[in-house]
Amino acid sequence: MKRYISLLLLSVISIYSTTAQDLTFEEYNPTSTLVVEGEPVLKAKFPFIDIHGHQYQMADQDLTPVVAAMDTLNMKIMVNLSGRTGDYLERCVDNIKTNFPNRFVVFANIDFDGVGTEGWTERTVQQLEEDCNNGARGLKIYKSLGLRYQDAKGNRVAVDDPRLDPIWAKCGELGIPVLIHTADPKPFWDEFDADNERWLELKLRPRRKRGPNNPAPWEQLIGEQHNMFKKHPNTTFINAHMGWYANDLGALGKLLDEIPNMYVGIAAVIAELGRQPRTARKFFIKYQDRILFGKDSWKPEEFPTYFRVLESDDEYFPYHKKYHAFWAMYGMDLPDEVLKKIYYKNALRIVPGLDRSLFPN
């Protein structure tokens, strides 16, 4: 009997050992044994504006649960970038005015299908002006411009296509900002190998991987965006996701110096900032007037990571998505005045029609 029990135990141990050894990298997610001070920051220290929000069904949506969640976070205003255009946008604005007139604003969107057809530019500019008259407070440009859209002749529509210049000029004339997302993180264009820092993300989400020229090199796409900013110095541009330079703040600082009408939003790049807290802190203090808070996807449970990185001096705490960042986060411990600018003051300055009474001086 003793021999039987011993063999059984050895068998169980062997099975367990084999299972552990066969663990894949995707499954490996160890619990840290490091003991350090610090607690999750569940509510922002100051009221804030989310410059990069999405509510895709706002025209017909009950916003009550959204506002309830916003209140738990100390979010006073959400900028819904998914306002679309025309009748749908009007319905979004009406929903806001009827139910929560000071808690949301919408940005208009443009469908770039038809670029190059007769009268397309003029009609688009006219529609944008109508959308602003109907309550849009800005223009959101999705990454499909530069990546997907083709003109009437089947050519890729570049971000700095001169046929689009009247749109950006009209935004400057109307005094509304353009929040633009161009391309994606550069590793999506790089070799899919052991040296690619986004290997895990691309392994789990292979549709995000692009060839080096699909549909153009990353450097070309980003260069088109910067060229467009420079061509329109009287228009305010908010570069979404810190222009994909959150991992190279030195280069981003040079761009901000070179392009004074460019601001940056921190949506979806907090993991880059949380692994370089000292460098990021210096950057945020230096460029405190050019940075805006944003989150991107509406997942209230993920906001505390942003608050903790910006506000605390905590060390080595987890990010909320392993495939985005398999490293730990560190707090930047930003000064209060810098936090206020990032959370709400900068947005109040560049987005028209926001309710200033919701915020302290």
N, C-alpha and C positions, 0 to 999 in steps of 0.2 A: 504493500500500500504506500509506504514512504517513497519507494522508488517511482511509483506511478505519479504521486503528487509532485515530486521533483521534476519529472519529465514534463508534466503539465505546465509547471511554472516556467521552465525553460522555454517551452513552446510559446507561451504567452509573451515572455520577454523578447523572444526572437521576432514574433509578429510585430510587437510594439516598436522594436528597434528598426525593423525594415520599413514600417510605416513612416517613422520619423525621418529616416534617411531618404525616403522617396518624396518628401515634402517638396513642392515646387516653390519657385521664387515668388510666384503670385500669391501663394498661401502663407508664405513666411511673414509674420507680423508680430514679432516678440513684444511682450510686455516689459517696459523698462524697469530695471531694478534701482535706478537712480532715485535717491530721496532728496528733493530740493523744496524750498518754500515756494508758495504760489498757489493761487486758486483761479479757476475759470472766471472770466469777466463776462457776466451774463447780460449786462445792460451798459450802454455807452455812458461815459462820464458826463457828456454834454449832449443836448439834443442834436440830431444830425439829419442831413438830407442824403438820401441814396440817389446819386446822380445816374446810376446804372441799374434801374429796375425793369422788370418785365412782368406785365399782366396781360396775357395774350387774348383774353376774352373780356376785356374791361367794358366794352359797349353794353353787355348784358349781364355783367357779373355783380353778385352781391358782395360789396367791398367790406361789409361789417367784420367778417373774420380776419380779413387782411389788416384792417386798422387795429383790431384787438391785438394781433401779433406785433404790429409796428409799435404799439404802446409799450409792450413788454421789453422792447429793445431800446426805447427812447428815440425811435425814428419819427420825426415830425412830418416829413414830406418825402414821398416817393416820386421820382421822375420815371414815368412809364414810357420807355423808349419804343414801345410797340403800338403806337397810336395809329399807324397806317395812314390813310388819307381819305378825303372826301366824306361821304355819308357816315362811314364807320367812325372816323375821327370825331365828327360832330356828335355822334351817339356817346362816345367815350366822354367827351367834355360835358355833355348833358348829364350823364350818370354822376360825374364828379360834382357838378354844380348842385344837383338835386340832393345828394346824400352826404358828401364830404368835401365841401367847396375849397377847403384850404389844405387838404392833406395829400392831394395828388396833382401833378401836371402831366401833360402828354407831349411827346415829340412826334412830329410827322415823319413819314417814311416815303421813299420814292421807289417806284418800279422802273428799273433802267431798261427793261425790254422796249425796243423801239428806237433806241439811240441811232441816229443817222437817217431816220425817216423824216419826210418833210413836215416841218412845224413841231417836231417832238420837243425841242428845247423850249420854244416859246410856250407851248401848252403846259409843260412841266413847271416852268417858272410861275405861270399864272395860277396853277393849282396850288403850288406852295404858298403863294401869297394869300389865296383863299383859305387854306388850312390855318395859316397864322391869324387871319381875321376871325376864324371860327374857334380860336383858342389854343392852337399849338404854340408851345413856348420854345421850340427848338427843332432841329432836324437830326434824325439818327440815320447813319449810313451803315449798312451791314457789310460784312466781309465779302459778300457775293459780288460787290463792285471790285473789279480787279481779278477775282477768281473765276466767276461764272458767267457774267453777262457778256454777250456778243452783240455787235451792232448789226445793222441791216445787211451788211455784206459778209457777216460771219466772222468778223475780226474781234478779238478780245477788246473790251472797253477798258482802257487803262484808267487808273485812279485820277490821273492828271489830264485826261482827255480834254482838249480845248472846247469841245462841244458842251462840256459840263460847266465851263467857267461862269456862264450867267447864273447858274444855280447858286454857286458859292458867293458870287457878288451880291445876289439878292439877299442872301442871309445876312451879309454885312450891312446892307441897306436897311433891312428890317430890324437889325439889332438882336438877332437870335444866334445862339451858338450851334455849331455843327459837331455832334459827337460821332466820331467815325472809328470803326473797327476795320483795320486793314490786315490781311494775311492771318497768320497764326504763329505760334512759337517756331523759331528757326529750326529746332531739331526735327520738326515734322518733315522738313526738306532734306535733312541729312541722312547719311547711311543708317540703316536699321541694324545696328550691331552692338557689341558690348560696350562701345564707347559712347553710345547715344544716351544722354541722361534721361530722356523720355522713353526709354525702351519699354518700361512696364506699361505706361499709358498706351503706347502704340501696339503693344502685344495684346492688351485687353480691348482696345478700340482701333482695330487695324484700318478702318476707313479714314482715320485721320492722317495716315501716312501719305506723303506725296513724293513724286519723283523730283529730281533737282530742277526740272524746268516745267513743272506742272502747276499752273499753266504758264508760269514764268519763274525765274529764280527769286528766292526770298528777298535778296538785296534789291532787285529791280522793283518789286512791289512796294517795299518800304520807301525806296527812293522816289517813286511816283507820288506817294503820299506826302513826303516832305516837300517835293517840288510844288504840289498843289497848295500847301500851306504858304509857301513863300510867294506864290503868284497872287495871293489874296490877303495881304497884310491887314486889311480893314475888317476881316472876318475872324471871329473867335472860333478856334477849333479845340475840341477836347479829344485828345488822343486816347482811345480806350485801351485798357490793359497796359498802361504806361508805354504804349507803342511797341510792346514786346522787348523793351530794354530794361526791365526791372532787374535782370541779371547782369547788367552792365551800366551801373548808375553813372560812371564816369562819362560814357558815351552819351547817355541821356542828358546829363547836365550840359554838355556841349551843344546838343540840339536845342535845349531850352534857351541857352544863351543866343543861339543863332536865329531862333524862330520865336520872337517875342509874343506872337499871337497864338502860340500853342500852349495848352494846358494838358495835364495828364490825369487820368482816373486810375484808381488802384484796383478796380474790379478784377477778380480772378488771378491776381499776381501777388497776393499777400504771402504766399509760401516763399517767393523769392526774397521778399523783404525780411521775413522772419528768420532766415538763415544768415543774415549779415546785419545784425542789429546796430552795430556801431557805425558802419558805413552808411546804412540807411538812415540812421538818426541824423547824421551830419547832412545828408542830402535833403531830408525833409525840413530841417531847420533853414538851410540855405535857400530852398525853393518853396518855402511855405506858402507863398502867394500863388502858386501855379499847380497845386495838387488838390484833387477832389476825391471825396469818399464815394465808393461805389462797390457793389457786391456782385451784380450780374444775376444769376439764377435766384429765384425767390424761395430760399430754404432758410427760414428763421433760425434753425438750429445751428447753422454754419456761421452766423454773424459773430458769435463770441470769440472765434479765432481771430477775427479782425480786431475786435476791441482789445484783446489781450496782447496782440503784437504791437498795436499802436500805443496803448496806455501803460502797460505794466513793465516791470523790469524782471519778470519771471524768466527762468531758464528751462530749456529742454522740455517743452510740452508738445503734445502731438498735434499734427495738422488733421483736418477732418476728411481728407481724401488721400489715401496712401498712394494711389496711382499718379496723383499730381506731385506729391512730395513724400518720398520715403525717408526724408530727414526730419529732424525735430525743429521746433520753432523757439525763438527767443524774443523777449519784449524789447521794444525800442525806447520805452519810457519817455515819450515826447512831452515837452513843456505844454502847459495848459493853453497858452496863446496859440501855439502851433496846432494843437488838437482842434481848437475852435475854428481856425481857418479851414482846416481840412474837413471837419464835420459839417460846417454850415456857412461860414463867412465867405469863402471863395465862390460857392454856388450862388449865394444871394447876390453877389456882385455881377455875375455874368449871365444868369438865367433870369429873364424878365418874368414878372407876375407871381413871384413867390411871396408868401405871407410872412413878412419880417416880424410880426408880433409874436410868432411862435418861438422866437429865439432871444436869448439875452444879448446885450450889447457886446 
